[in-house]
Amino acid sequence: FSLKSSPSRPINAGDICVLVVKRTDADPIMQALDLVGITYSFYKQTGLWQSDEANHLEVLLQTLARPEDRSSFRKALLTCFFRVKPEDLVRAPDLPATHPARQLYQAWLGFADNRQWSALCRSLLEDTGLLFPTPGDADAGRRLTNLRNLLTTLEQIGHGLNLDLLGLLDWIEHRPQQRDGAEADYQPVE
């Protein structure tokens, strides 16, 4: 666990401030640092595949696997990839075929059907606006880093094992049983 900056003195490159020995001791310190807006990194923090980003990605991939399921598509619209507000979704019973979110979803369906994992992963980052976070969003760097790591892993697995979309979803479901599961669950440093 190390600080990236300090209100009184910037920490120079290479400075390491160890604040805790046990992981369980870090929670109150992280909450306090978040409260005052100090950025930090937690070395080898686990939970990448249990993060909100992983959940959003899995919801989207499940929706792509069932494109005829209207309720699944509406659920996907609430993920970080579309950024539709729940109140906007309630007001609009269905998106027309010309709506940008619907067109983007159709493009992703084509990438998934053709196993174009690189194109899909690139589009999930570049065509969604995720690379341009809302100003003042302190957690944007963490979320983007998690997404990049997750998408890179899925791209490599999809191509390396020549998986279709259902195979990729099966790999995600059984990922905790993989030999390198613990090491691959570390959240990367932003």
C-alpha positions as CSV (number, residue, x, y, z in Angstrom):
1,F,0.0,0.0,0.0
2,S,1.7,3.2,-1.0
3,L,0.7,6.9,-1.4
4,K,1.0,8.7,-4.7
5,S,0.9,12.1,-3.3
6,S,0.6,14.0,0.0
7,P,-1.1,17.3,0.8
8,S,2.1,18.5,2.6
9,R,4.8,17.2,0.3
10,P,4.6,15.4,-3.0
11,I,6.2,12.0,-2.8
12,N,9.1,11.6,-5.2
13,A,9.3,8.8,-7.7
14,G,10.7,5.8,-5.9
15,D,9.4,6.8,-2.4
16,I,7.5,4.1,-0.7
17,C,5.3,4.7,2.3
18,V,4.3,1.5,3.9
19,L,1.2,2.2,6.0
20,V,0.1,-1.3,7.0
21,V,1.4,-4.8,7.4
22,K,-1.9,-6.7,7.2
23,R,-4.4,-6.2,4.4
24,T,-7.3,-5.9,6.9
25,D,-5.6,-2.9,8.4
26,A,-5.8,-1.0,5.1
27,D,-9.6,-0.4,5.0
28,P,-9.8,2.5,7.4
29,I,-6.8,4.1,5.9
30,M,-8.2,3.8,2.4
31,Q,-11.5,5.3,3.5
32,A,-9.7,8.2,5.2
33,L,-7.5,8.9,2.1
34,D,-10.6,8.7,-0.1
35,L,-12.4,11.2,2.2
36,V,-9.6,13.8,1.8
37,G,-9.0,13.1,-1.9
38,I,-5.5,11.6,-1.7
39,T,-4.7,9.1,-4.4
40,Y,-3.0,5.9,-3.4
41,S,-2.2,2.4,-4.7
42,F,-2.7,-0.8,-2.9
43,Y,0.0,-3.3,-4.0
44,K,-1.4,-6.6,-5.1
45,Q,-5.0,-5.8,-4.1
46,T,-7.2,-8.7,-5.1
47,G,-10.7,-8.6,-6.5
48,L,-10.2,-7.7,-10.1
49,W,-12.7,-10.4,-11.3
50,Q,-15.2,-9.4,-8.5
51,S,-15.0,-5.7,-9.3
52,D,-17.9,-3.6,-10.7
53,E,-16.0,-3.4,-14.0
54,A,-15.9,-7.2,-14.3
55,N,-19.6,-7.4,-13.4
56,H,-20.5,-4.9,-16.1
57,L,-18.4,-6.7,-18.6
58,E,-20.0,-10.0,-17.8
59,V,-23.5,-8.5,-18.0
60,L,-22.7,-7.1,-21.5
61,L,-21.2,-10.4,-22.7
62,Q,-24.2,-12.3,-21.5
63,T,-26.5,-9.9,-23.3
64,L,-24.5,-10.3,-26.5
65,A,-25.0,-14.1,-26.1
66,R,-28.8,-13.5,-26.0
67,P,-29.5,-10.7,-28.4
68,E,-33.2,-11.5,-28.6
69,D,-33.7,-11.0,-24.8
70,R,-35.1,-7.4,-24.4
71,S,-34.8,-7.4,-20.6
72,S,-31.2,-8.4,-20.9
73,F,-30.4,-5.6,-23.3
74,R,-32.1,-3.1,-21.0
75,K,-29.9,-4.4,-18.2
76,A,-26.8,-3.9,-20.4
77,L,-27.8,-0.3,-21.0
78,L,-27.2,0.4,-17.3
79,T,-23.6,-0.8,-17.5
80,C,-20.6,1.6,-17.8
81,F,-20.4,0.8,-21.5
82,F,-23.6,2.7,-22.3
83,R,-24.0,5.0,-19.2
84,V,-27.8,5.2,-19.5
85,K,-29.4,6.6,-16.4
86,P,-32.1,4.4,-14.8
87,E,-34.6,7.3,-15.0
88,D,-33.9,7.7,-18.7
89,L,-34.4,4.0,-19.3
90,V,-37.8,4.1,-17.5
91,R,-39.0,6.9,-19.7
92,A,-38.0,5.1,-22.9
93,P,-39.7,1.7,-23.3
94,D,-37.5,0.7,-26.3
95,L,-34.6,2.2,-28.2
96,P,-35.2,2.7,-31.9
97,A,-32.8,0.9,-34.3
98,T,-31.3,4.3,-35.2
99,H,-30.3,5.1,-31.6
100,P,-26.5,5.2,-31.1
101,A,-26.6,2.7,-28.3
102,R,-28.5,0.2,-30.4
103,Q,-26.1,0.7,-33.3
104,L,-23.1,0.2,-31.1
105,Y,-24.6,-2.9,-29.7
106,Q,-25.2,-4.3,-33.2
107,A,-21.6,-3.6,-34.0
108,W,-20.5,-5.5,-30.9
109,L,-22.8,-8.4,-31.9
110,G,-21.0,-8.6,-35.2
111,F,-17.6,-8.6,-33.5
112,A,-18.7,-11.3,-31.1
113,D,-20.3,-13.5,-33.8
114,N,-17.1,-13.3,-35.9
115,R,-14.8,-13.8,-32.8
116,Q,-13.2,-10.5,-33.5
117,W,-12.1,-10.1,-29.9
118,S,-9.5,-7.4,-30.5
119,A,-12.1,-5.2,-32.3
120,L,-14.7,-5.8,-29.6
121,C,-12.3,-4.9,-26.8
122,R,-11.1,-1.8,-28.5
123,S,-14.6,-0.7,-29.2
124,L,-15.7,-1.2,-25.6
125,L,-13.0,1.3,-24.6
126,E,-12.9,3.7,-27.5
127,D,-16.4,3.9,-28.7
128,T,-18.1,4.2,-25.3
129,G,-16.4,7.3,-24.0
130,L,-14.8,5.4,-21.1
131,L,-11.4,6.9,-22.0
132,F,-12.8,10.3,-21.2
133,P,-14.0,10.2,-17.6
134,T,-16.2,12.8,-16.0
135,P,-14.0,15.6,-14.5
136,G,-13.6,15.1,-10.7
137,D,-14.2,11.4,-10.8
138,A,-11.5,10.2,-8.5
139,D,-12.0,6.5,-9.2
140,A,-12.0,6.8,-13.0
141,G,-8.3,5.8,-13.2
142,R,-8.9,2.6,-11.2
143,R,-12.0,1.7,-13.2
144,L,-10.2,2.3,-16.6
145,T,-7.1,0.3,-15.5
146,N,-9.4,-2.6,-14.3
147,L,-11.3,-2.6,-17.6
148,R,-8.1,-2.5,-19.7
149,N,-6.7,-5.4,-17.8
150,L,-10.0,-7.4,-18.0
151,L,-10.4,-6.7,-21.7
152,T,-6.8,-7.6,-22.4
153,T,-7.2,-10.9,-20.6
154,L,-10.4,-11.7,-22.5
155,E,-8.9,-10.8,-25.8
156,Q,-5.9,-13.1,-25.2
157,I,-8.1,-16.0,-23.9
158,G,-10.6,-15.6,-26.8
159,H,-7.9,-15.6,-29.5
160,G,-5.5,-18.0,-27.7
161,L,-8.1,-20.7,-27.1
162,N,-10.2,-19.8,-30.2
163,L,-13.3,-19.4,-28.1
164,D,-16.7,-18.2,-29.2
165,L,-18.8,-16.0,-27.0
166,L,-20.3,-18.9,-25.0
167,G,-16.8,-20.3,-24.5
168,L,-15.6,-17.0,-23.3
169,L,-18.5,-16.7,-20.8
170,D,-17.8,-20.3,-19.7
171,W,-14.1,-19.4,-19.1
172,I,-15.2,-16.4,-17.0
173,E,-17.5,-18.6,-15.0
174,H,-14.9,-21.2,-14.3
175,R,-12.0,-18.7,-14.0
176,P,-11.6,-19.2,-10.2
177,Q,-10.7,-22.8,-10.8
178,Q,-7.9,-21.9,-13.2
179,R,-4.4,-22.6,-12.0
180,D,-3.3,-19.0,-12.1
181,G,-6.6,-17.7,-10.8
182,A,-5.2,-16.1,-7.6
183,E,-2.4,-14.3,-9.4
184,A,-4.7,-13.1,-12.2
185,D,-7.1,-11.6,-9.7
186,Y,-4.8,-8.8,-8.7
187,Q,-5.9,-5.3,-9.6
188,P,-3.1,-3.6,-11.6
189,V,-1.6,-0.3,-10.5
190,E,-3.1,2.6,-12.4
